[in-house]
């Protein structure tokens, strides 16, 4: 429901990604995490530095566990550039 009401809110996509991850729906989790990352690096939606660092750690964790593809590396790099 939150995604329908506010589809461009990065935090909502991030939380939905965690819910999908917990249920084992890895493809959906990755899709929402990727969308959250895309939304959060837009200049008008920059998150606080600690939030970006947390998101980088979360993406690295998913990658290390084999739960995301190689394309997440670009997103990690983008986040690091913003930090």
HELIX and SHEET records of a PDB file:
HELIX    1   1 UNK A    2  UNK A    5  1                                   4    
HELIX    2   2 UNK A   10  UNK A   23  1                                  14    
HELIX    3   3 UNK A   26  UNK A   40  1                                  15    
HELIX    4   4 UNK A   43  UNK A   45  5                                   3    
HELIX    5   5 UNK A   49  UNK A   64  1                                  16    
HELIX    6   6 UNK A   72  UNK A   82  1                                  11    
END                                                                             
